[in-house]
Amino acid sequence: MREPFDPGFDFDRGTVAAVTATTILLCATVMFVFDRPAWMLPVAITVGGVATMLGGFYDASANNALLGVGVAAAPLYLLAFVYRIGGVPTPGTDPDLLFATAVYSMADMLGYIPMMAVFAYLGATATDRARRRFEPPVGYRDRGDARRVTGLDEETR
């Protein structure tokens, strides 16, 4: 009997939360400390690696990275707004400046977020592939489970 096609999107809430927090902190650092907003793209690749390293052998690390960057979109918009306007706006700020900054910040996010999501997904996939290539128990939290699943016990070497 044929099994029905049941697509799913597996993710881990804890890993997504950690990826979201890491994305926000690293993006705030590259925008306000280094003054390089375009460095958010390499940050996305790094966050993909973080998502993989926080997961286990069977976790969907690429999904975690993709979702974490997606959840971080709203706080990143606020960071881009503050970065573009040059600080937190006051009640005396010109309304035209606020509107223009809001539009430019949204344009930034419409350009950056899709690319960051793809880069995070690819970073997680590449890190997971490299980690699986160099003997599976290396770099995983649950080392005993990985050995048992892959059959790489000490006596079989």
C-alpha positions as YAML, in Angstrom:
chain: A
units: angstrom
residues:
- id: 1
  name: MET
  ca: [0.00, 0.00, 0.00]
- id: 2
  name: ARG
  ca: [1.30, 3.42, -0.91]
- id: 3
  name: GLU
  ca: [2.01, 5.94, 1.80]
- id: 4
  name: PRO
  ca: [0.36, 9.32, 1.40]
- id: 5
  name: PHE
  ca: [2.58, 12.31, 0.75]
- id: 6
  name: ASP
  ca: [2.73, 14.28, 3.98]
- id: 7
  name: PRO
  ca: [5.11, 17.25, 3.68]
- id: 8
  name: GLY
  ca: [6.27, 18.82, 6.89]
- id: 9
  name: PHE
  ca: [8.42, 21.65, 8.12]
- id: 10
  name: ASP
  ca: [10.37, 20.35, 11.10]
- id: 11
  name: PHE
  ca: [12.04, 22.82, 13.41]
- id: 12
  name: ASP
  ca: [13.15, 23.15, 17.01]
- id: 13
  name: ARG
  ca: [11.83, 26.15, 18.97]
- id: 14
  name: GLY
  ca: [14.88, 26.46, 21.18]
- id: 15
  name: THR
  ca: [17.29, 26.45, 18.26]
- id: 16
  name: VAL
  ca: [15.13, 28.96, 16.34]
- id: 17
  name: ALA
  ca: [15.11, 31.25, 19.38]
- id: 18
  name: ALA
  ca: [18.90, 31.00, 19.71]
- id: 19
  name: VAL
  ca: [19.36, 31.66, 15.99]
- id: 20
  name: THR
  ca: [17.03, 34.67, 16.19]
- id: 21
  name: ALA
  ca: [18.90, 36.13, 19.15]
- id: 22
  name: THR
  ca: [22.27, 35.50, 17.51]
- id: 23
  name: THR
  ca: [21.10, 37.11, 14.28]
- id: 24
  name: ILE
  ca: [19.87, 40.23, 16.06]
- id: 25
  name: LEU
  ca: [23.01, 40.61, 18.18]
- id: 26
  name: LEU
  ca: [25.45, 40.06, 15.32]
- id: 27
  name: CYS
  ca: [23.51, 42.34, 12.95]
- id: 28
  name: ALA
  ca: [23.37, 45.07, 15.58]
- id: 29
  name: THR
  ca: [27.12, 44.70, 16.01]
- id: 30
  name: VAL
  ca: [27.91, 44.98, 12.29]
- id: 31
  name: MET
  ca: [25.55, 47.94, 11.87]
- id: 32
  name: PHE
  ca: [26.37, 50.05, 14.90]
- id: 33
  name: VAL
  ca: [29.92, 49.04, 15.84]
- id: 34
  name: PHE
  ca: [31.50, 48.35, 12.45]
- id: 35
  name: ASP
  ca: [29.14, 50.65, 10.46]
- id: 36
  name: ARG
  ca: [28.75, 48.01, 7.72]
- id: 37
  name: PRO
  ca: [25.09, 47.00, 7.19]
- id: 38
  name: ALA
  ca: [25.97, 44.83, 4.18]
- id: 39
  name: TRP
  ca: [27.90, 42.53, 6.51]
- id: 40
  name: MET
  ca: [24.52, 41.16, 7.57]
- id: 41
  name: LEU
  ca: [24.87, 38.69, 4.68]
- id: 42
  name: PRO
  ca: [28.02, 36.99, 6.05]
- id: 43
  name: VAL
  ca: [26.31, 37.10, 9.46]
- id: 44
  name: ALA
  ca: [23.54, 34.98, 7.93]
- id: 45
  name: ILE
  ca: [26.06, 32.35, 6.82]
- id: 46
  name: THR
  ca: [27.52, 32.33, 10.33]
- id: 47
  name: VAL
  ca: [24.05, 32.00, 11.85]
- id: 48
  name: GLY
  ca: [23.44, 28.97, 9.63]
- id: 49
  name: GLY
  ca: [26.53, 27.37, 11.12]
- id: 50
  name: VAL
  ca: [25.31, 28.23, 14.62]
- id: 51
  name: ALA
  ca: [21.97, 26.56, 13.87]
- id: 52
  name: THR
  ca: [23.77, 23.41, 12.79]
- id: 53
  name: MET
  ca: [26.09, 23.33, 15.79]
- id: 54
  name: LEU
  ca: [23.19, 23.72, 18.22]
- id: 55
  name: GLY
  ca: [21.28, 20.82, 16.70]
- id: 56
  name: GLY
  ca: [21.64, 17.09, 16.96]
- id: 57
  name: PHE
  ca: [22.26, 14.40, 14.37]
- id: 58
  name: TYR
  ca: [18.72, 14.32, 12.98]
- id: 59
  name: ASP
  ca: [17.71, 17.96, 13.48]
- id: 60
  name: ALA
  ca: [16.58, 20.06, 10.54]
- id: 61
  name: SER
  ca: [19.27, 22.69, 10.99]
- id: 62
  name: ALA
  ca: [18.63, 24.44, 7.67]
- id: 63
  name: ASN
  ca: [14.96, 24.91, 8.57]
- id: 64
  name: ASN
  ca: [15.96, 26.26, 11.97]
- id: 65
  name: ALA
  ca: [18.31, 28.78, 10.34]
- id: 66
  name: LEU
  ca: [15.74, 29.87, 7.76]
- id: 67
  name: LEU
  ca: [13.01, 30.33, 10.35]
- id: 68
  name: GLY
  ca: [15.34, 32.09, 12.80]
- id: 69
  name: VAL
  ca: [16.30, 34.70, 10.22]
- id: 70
  name: GLY
  ca: [12.64, 35.12, 9.27]
- id: 71
  name: VAL
  ca: [11.62, 35.72, 12.87]
- id: 72
  name: ALA
  ca: [14.44, 38.26, 13.25]
- id: 73
  name: ALA
  ca: [13.09, 40.35, 10.35]
- id: 74
  name: ALA
  ca: [10.96, 42.71, 12.47]
- id: 75
  name: PRO
  ca: [13.69, 43.57, 15.02]
- id: 76
  name: LEU
  ca: [16.16, 43.99, 12.15]
- id: 77
  name: TYR
  ca: [13.79, 46.48, 10.52]
- id: 78
  name: LEU
  ca: [13.77, 48.51, 13.72]
- id: 79
  name: LEU
  ca: [17.57, 48.36, 13.90]
- id: 80
  name: ALA
  ca: [17.83, 49.49, 10.27]
- id: 81
  name: PHE
  ca: [15.45, 52.37, 11.00]
- id: 82
  name: VAL
  ca: [17.53, 53.57, 13.95]
- id: 83
  name: TYR
  ca: [20.72, 53.11, 11.92]
- id: 84
  name: ARG
  ca: [19.40, 55.08, 8.93]
- id: 85
  name: ILE
  ca: [17.99, 57.97, 10.93]
- id: 86
  name: GLY
  ca: [21.18, 58.27, 12.96]
- id: 87
  name: GLY
  ca: [19.75, 57.54, 16.39]
- id: 88
  name: VAL
  ca: [16.46, 57.18, 18.19]
- id: 89
  name: PRO
  ca: [13.99, 59.79, 16.83]
- id: 90
  name: THR
  ca: [12.58, 62.43, 19.16]
- id: 91
  name: PRO
  ca: [9.12, 64.07, 19.07]
- id: 92
  name: GLY
  ca: [10.69, 67.07, 17.34]
- id: 93
  name: THR
  ca: [12.01, 65.05, 14.40]
- id: 94
  name: ASP
  ca: [10.78, 66.16, 10.98]
- id: 95
  name: PRO
  ca: [7.86, 63.92, 9.85]
- id: 96
  name: ASP
  ca: [9.16, 63.83, 6.28]
- id: 97
  name: LEU
  ca: [12.49, 62.51, 7.55]
- id: 98
  name: LEU
  ca: [10.69, 59.83, 9.56]
- id: 99
  name: PHE
  ca: [8.65, 58.77, 6.53]
- id: 100
  name: ALA
  ca: [11.65, 58.68, 4.20]
- id: 101
  name: THR
  ca: [13.67, 56.73, 6.75]
- id: 102
  name: ALA
  ca: [10.83, 54.24, 7.21]
- id: 103
  name: VAL
  ca: [10.59, 53.72, 3.45]
- id: 104
  name: TYR
  ca: [14.35, 53.35, 2.98]
- id: 105
  name: SER
  ca: [14.62, 50.98, 5.92]
- id: 106
  name: MET
  ca: [11.82, 48.83, 4.51]
- id: 107
  name: ALA
  ca: [13.60, 48.78, 1.16]
- id: 108
  name: ASP
  ca: [16.75, 47.64, 2.94]
- id: 109
  name: MET
  ca: [14.89, 44.81, 4.64]
- id: 110
  name: LEU
  ca: [13.09, 43.77, 1.44]
- id: 111
  name: GLY
  ca: [16.51, 43.37, -0.12]
- id: 112
  name: TYR
  ca: [18.40, 41.86, 2.81]
- id: 113
  name: ILE
  ca: [15.94, 39.43, 4.43]
- id: 114
  name: PRO
  ca: [15.41, 37.10, 1.42]
- id: 115
  name: MET
  ca: [19.14, 36.96, 0.77]
- id: 116
  name: MET
  ca: [19.88, 36.43, 4.47]
- id: 117
  name: ALA
  ca: [17.34, 33.58, 4.60]
- id: 118
  name: VAL
  ca: [18.95, 31.87, 1.61]
- id: 119
  name: PHE
  ca: [22.47, 32.41, 2.99]
- id: 120
  name: ALA
  ca: [21.46, 31.07, 6.41]
- id: 121
  name: TYR
  ca: [19.91, 27.99, 4.78]
- id: 122
  name: LEU
  ca: [23.01, 27.40, 2.67]
- id: 123
  name: GLY
  ca: [25.35, 28.02, 5.63]
- id: 124
  name: ALA
  ca: [23.48, 25.46, 7.71]
- id: 125
  name: THR
  ca: [23.48, 22.96, 4.86]
- id: 126
  name: ALA
  ca: [27.21, 23.38, 4.21]
- id: 127
  name: THR
  ca: [28.08, 23.13, 7.91]
- id: 128
  name: ASP
  ca: [25.94, 20.03, 8.32]
- id: 129
  name: ARG
  ca: [27.52, 18.42, 5.26]
- id: 130
  name: ALA
  ca: [31.02, 19.18, 6.53]
- id: 131
  name: ARG
  ca: [30.16, 17.88, 9.97]
- id: 132
  name: ARG
  ca: [28.76, 14.64, 8.57]
- id: 133
  name: ARG
  ca: [31.73, 14.25, 6.23]
- id: 134
  name: PHE
  ca: [34.30, 14.27, 9.03]
- id: 135
  name: GLU
  ca: [33.14, 11.27, 11.06]
- id: 136
  name: PRO
  ca: [29.61, 11.89, 12.41]
- id: 137
  name: PRO
  ca: [30.24, 11.86, 16.17]
- id: 138
  name: VAL
  ca: [32.48, 14.94, 15.88]
- id: 139
  name: GLY
  ca: [30.69, 18.14, 16.78]
- id: 140
  name: TYR
  ca: [27.36, 16.68, 17.88]
- id: 141
  name: ARG
  ca: [25.90, 17.14, 21.32]
- id: 142
  name: ASP
  ca: [24.61, 13.58, 21.61]
- id: 143
  name: ARG
  ca: [27.81, 11.74, 20.74]
- id: 144
  name: GLY
  ca: [26.64, 8.38, 22.07]
- id: 145
  name: ASP
  ca: [23.46, 8.44, 20.01]
- id: 146
  name: ALA
  ca: [25.40, 9.34, 16.87]
- id: 147
  name: ARG
  ca: [27.79, 6.42, 17.37]
- id: 148
  name: ARG
  ca: [24.94, 4.02, 17.97]
- id: 149
  name: VAL
  ca: [23.04, 5.20, 14.89]
- id: 150
  name: THR
  ca: [26.01, 5.21, 12.53]
- id: 151
  name: GLY
  ca: [27.62, 2.05, 13.90]
- id: 152
  name: LEU
  ca: [30.94, 3.74, 14.67]
- id: 153
  name: ASP
  ca: [31.69, 2.08, 17.97]
- id: 154
  name: GLU
  ca: [35.21, 1.83, 19.32]
- id: 155
  name: GLU
  ca: [35.40, -1.93, 18.77]
- id: 156
  name: THR
  ca: [34.44, -1.76, 15.07]
- id: 157
  name: ARG
  ca: [37.34, 0.49, 14.06]
...
